[in-house]
């Protein structure tokens, strides 16, 4: 059993949203993901997908994308991204598939790790607004709810999925990074950033926590092994 991660699949199997407008590397990117996935991931493995799953605006439009993911080998744990407008109630989502589960105020287990997380939001910076602050605080609460649920069940080893980077572009500490340190999180899986922005990312050890960038274009559409 191995643990993999990839985020920002940006699927549009049922909508007209070609991704190659963001660069030639995005041409037929879903085929690249599937080919790489099939080469390495087995049915007993688990894959973390930290947001921006589908371009669909409504639940009905996302079904083809979610079924495509579910048909691939392995167990999948999905958290929400900023473009996942199709996201329905967590109860409805978790009743859809046996091999694909959705993360929101809850947690899942991989061996002796609790997989926790939330969508996240932009960390405070010069363009930060009161509206951002409201969402930011709410996401911090959701992250703690997830971690507390795992902690209550006796788990002491945590991996967090969060779609947004936990710091701003200057890599300053945030409430998210403080929560990670408070709970002793070992690894943080995140995405959201693409293109030119990938030249300025947090990827590696910081304060004893391993931050792992998993945007699909950063990974060249090839899931990365976490454990």
C-alpha positions in Angstrom: 0.0 0.0 0.0 1.4 3.4 -1.0 0.1 7.0 -0.7 0.2 9.3 -3.7 -1.0 12.8 -4.4 -2.0 15.0 -7.3 -4.2 18.1 -7.4 -5.8 20.5 -9.8 -7.0 17.9 -12.3 -9.3 20.6 -13.9 -11.3 18.0 -15.7 -14.0 19.0 -18.2 -15.2 15.8 -19.7 -18.8 17.1 -19.8 -18.1 20.8 -20.4 -16.2 22.8 -23.0 -13.2 24.0 -21.1 -9.9 23.3 -23.0 -6.9 23.7 -20.7 -4.3 24.2 -23.4 -5.1 27.9 -23.3 -2.9 27.9 -20.2 0.0 26.3 -22.1 0.8 23.5 -24.5 1.7 21.2 -21.6 -2.1 21.1 -20.8 -3.0 19.6 -24.2 -4.9 16.3 -23.5 -3.8 16.6 -19.9 -6.5 14.1 -18.7 -5.0 11.4 -20.9 -1.5 12.2 -19.5 -2.8 11.9 -15.9 -4.6 8.6 -16.7 -1.5 7.1 -18.5 0.8 8.0 -15.6 -1.8 6.9 -13.0 -2.2 3.4 -14.6 1.6 2.9 -14.7 2.2 3.2 -10.9 -1.0 3.2 -8.8 -2.5 -0.1 -7.7 -5.9 -0.9 -6.3 -4.6 -1.1 -2.8 -3.0 2.4 -3.0 -4.5 5.7 -1.9 -4.5 9.0 -3.8 -5.0 12.4 -2.3 -6.5 15.0 -4.6 -6.4 18.5 -3.0 -9.0 20.4 -5.0 -9.9 21.9 -8.4 -11.3 18.6 -9.6 -13.7 19.7 -12.2 -14.7 22.9 -14.2 -18.3 21.9 -13.8 -20.5 24.6 -12.3 -23.4 22.3 -11.3 -23.4 18.9 -9.7 -25.0 17.2 -12.8 -22.1 18.5 -15.0 -19.5 17.0 -12.6 -20.7 13.5 -12.6 -18.6 12.4 -15.7 -15.5 13.8 -14.1 -16.0 12.1 -10.8 -16.8 8.8 -12.4 -13.6 9.1 -14.4 -11.6 9.5 -11.2 -13.5 6.7 -9.4 -12.8 4.3 -12.3 -9.0 4.6 -11.8 -7.1 2.2 -9.5 -6.8 3.0 -5.8 -8.8 4.6 -3.1 -9.2 8.4 -3.6 -9.7 11.2 -1.0 -10.8 14.5 -2.5 -10.9 17.9 -0.8 -12.4 21.1 -2.3 -10.7 23.7 -4.4 -11.8 27.2 -5.3 -13.1 26.2 -8.7 -15.2 23.2 -7.4 -18.6 25.0 -7.6 -20.3 21.7 -8.2 -19.5 20.5 -4.7 -22.7 19.2 -3.1 -23.4 18.2 0.5 -20.7 16.0 2.1 -23.3 13.3 2.9 -24.5 13.2 -0.7 -20.9 13.1 -2.1 -19.8 10.3 0.3 -22.7 8.1 -0.8 -21.7 8.2 -4.4 -18.8 5.9 -4.6 -17.0 3.1 -2.7 -13.5 4.0 -3.7 -13.8 7.8 -3.7 -14.4 9.8 -0.5 -14.7 13.5 0.1 -13.1 15.6 2.9 -15.0 18.3 4.8 -14.9 18.8 8.6 -14.0 15.1 8.8 -11.0 12.8 8.4 -9.9 9.6 6.8 -7.3 7.0 7.8 -4.2 5.8 5.9 -2.4 3.2 8.0 -1.6 5.1 11.3 -2.1 8.6 9.7 -5.2 10.7 9.9 -5.8 12.5 6.6 -7.3 15.9 7.5 -7.9 19.1 5.7 -10.0 21.9 4.2 -10.0 24.1 1.1 -8.1 27.0 2.7 -7.9 30.6 1.4 -5.4 33.2 0.5 -3.0 34.1 3.4 -2.9 37.8 4.5 -1.0 40.0 2.1 -1.2 43.6 0.7 -4.4 42.9 -1.3 -6.1 41.1 1.5 -9.7 42.4 2.2 -12.3 42.1 5.0 -14.1 39.6 2.8 -10.9 37.5 2.6 -10.6 37.7 6.4 -14.1 36.3 6.9 -13.4 33.3 4.6 -9.9 32.8 6.0 -11.2 32.5 9.6 -13.9 30.1 8.5 -11.4 27.8 6.8 -9.2 27.8 9.9 -12.1 26.7 11.9 -12.9 23.9 9.4 -9.2 22.8 9.5 -9.3 22.5 13.3 -12.6 20.6 13.2 -11.0 18.1 10.9 -7.9 17.7 13.0 -9.9 17.7 16.3 -12.1 14.9 14.9 -9.0 12.8 14.3 -7.4 13.7 17.6 -10.5 12.7 19.5 -10.3 9.2 17.9 -6.7 8.9 19.2 -4.7 9.7 16.1 -1.4 11.4 16.6 0.1 11.5 13.1 -1.5 13.9 10.7 -1.3 14.6 6.9 -3.2 17.7 5.8 -4.8 18.4 2.4 -5.3 22.1 1.7 -5.9 23.5 -1.7 -4.4 27.0 -1.2 -0.8 27.6 -0.2 -0.6 28.1 3.6 1.6 31.2 3.3 1.6 34.3 1.2 4.2 35.0 -1.6 6.7 36.2 1.0 6.3 32.8 2.9 5.3 34.5 6.1 3.7 32.5 8.9 -0.1 32.3 8.9 -2.9 30.9 11.0 -2.7 27.8 8.9 1.0 27.3 9.5 0.4 27.9 13.2 -2.3 25.3 13.3 0.0 22.8 11.5 2.7 23.3 14.2 0.2 23.2 17.0 -1.2 19.8 16.0 2.2 18.4 14.9 1.2 17.9 11.3 3.9 15.9 9.4 3.0 16.7 5.8 0.9 19.3 4.0 -0.4 18.5 0.5 -1.5 21.6 -1.5 -1.9 22.9 -5.0 -3.7 25.9 -6.6 -0.7 27.5 -8.2 0.1 27.2 -11.9 2.4 28.5 -14.6 4.8 31.3 -13.7 3.7 31.1 -10.1 5.3 27.7 -9.7 8.7 29.5 -9.6 7.9 30.8 -6.2 6.5 28.0 -4.0 7.0 26.4 -0.7 8.1 22.8 -1.4 10.1 21.0 1.2 10.8 21.2 5.0 9.7 24.2 7.0 9.6 24.1 10.8 9.8 20.3 10.7 6.7 20.0 8.4 7.0 18.8 4.8 5.1 20.9 2.3 4.4 19.2 -1.0 3.2 21.1 -4.1 0.9 18.8 -6.1 -0.6 20.9 -8.9 -0.8 18.6 -11.8 1.2 20.7 -14.2 4.0 21.1 -11.5 4.1 17.3 -11.3 4.0 17.0 -15.1 0.6 15.3 -14.7 2.2 12.4 -12.8 1.0 11.5 -9.3 3.8 11.8 -6.7 4.4 9.2 -4.0 4.0 10.6 -0.5 4.5 7.4 1.6 
